[in-house]
Amino acid sequence: MIDTLPLATTLVAGGFAAICLVTDLRERKIFNVVTYPALAAGFMLALAFGGVPGAELALFGAAVGALPALVAFLAGALGGGDVKLMAALGALVGAARVVEVTFVACVLVVVWSLLRLVGRGVLFRALRTVVRAPARRLKSDDVTHVSFGETLLGPALAVATLLLGFTWGVR
């Protein structure tokens, strides 16, 4: 297994992540015009630097990135753009790195959500509701008062990609 990414791949992944960060924050959308070329670039770069085995690894990375996001999409927890973002990141950086990115992004989402709850002064009410939830049926008011709000996964994935991009070796 190669521990480093080609510099071109790292730069494309970082640029792609930065564009998704901006568009998701501004428009609340990750556009196909960004994700599809990034997915194609992932395959082309993998093919250029690793031949057919590299392209196979890019395909595996895209699947590892997309499948969990697809399950969340089908459950109504993510948008379709997030699924395509994850697939493109997987194709660009590979399976192991897309798992790293996803983990760091999830930590960022939890921290951001907790900070939002603290800022709104409802953290303890939210925790109390979550702890008591198994013992009683939640009412709609409980959920709306402790909602984590408008936490977007796309920006968290982008920030995680940009942060981790500095730790990935380049050649």
Residue, then its C-alpha position, 0 to 999 in steps of 0.5 A: m500500500i502506498d502511504t503517500l498521495p501524489l501532490a496533484t491528487t492532494l491539491v485536487a481534493g483540497g480544492f474540491a473540499a474548499i469549493c464544497l465548503v463555500t457552496d454548502l455554506r452559501e447555497r446549502k447545496i453541493f452542486n453536481v457540476v462540482t462533484y461529478p468532475a471531482l469523481a472523474a478526476g479521482f479516477m483519472l488521477a488514480l489511473a495516471f499514477g497507479g494504472v488499473p490497480g490505482a483505478e480499482l482502488a479509487l473505485f473502492g474508495a468511492a464505494v467506501g465513501a458513498l455507501p454509508a452516506l447513501v444509507a444516511f441519505l435513504a434515512g433522510a439524514l443527508g442530502g444527495g450532494d453529501v453522498k456524491l461529495m463522499a464518493a468523490l472524496g473516496a475516489l480522490v483520497g482512497a478508502a482509508r483516508v475517506v474513513e479518516v475524513t468521515f471520522v474527523a467530520c463527525v467529531l467536528v459536527v458533534v462539537w459544533s452542535l454542542l457549541r450551538l446548544v451551549g450558545r442557545g442555553v439549551l444544552f442541559r435541557a437537550l441532555r435531559t431530554v435525550v437521557r429520559a427519551p428511552a423512558r417516555r415517548l418524546k413529544s414534538d416540542d421536546v425535539t424542536h426545543v433541543s434540535f441541533g439545528e442547521t449543522l451541515l455535514g458538507p462543511a465538516l467534511a471539507v474542513a476535515t479534508l483540508l486539515l487532514g490534507f496537511t498530514w497526508g504525505v505527498r510525492 
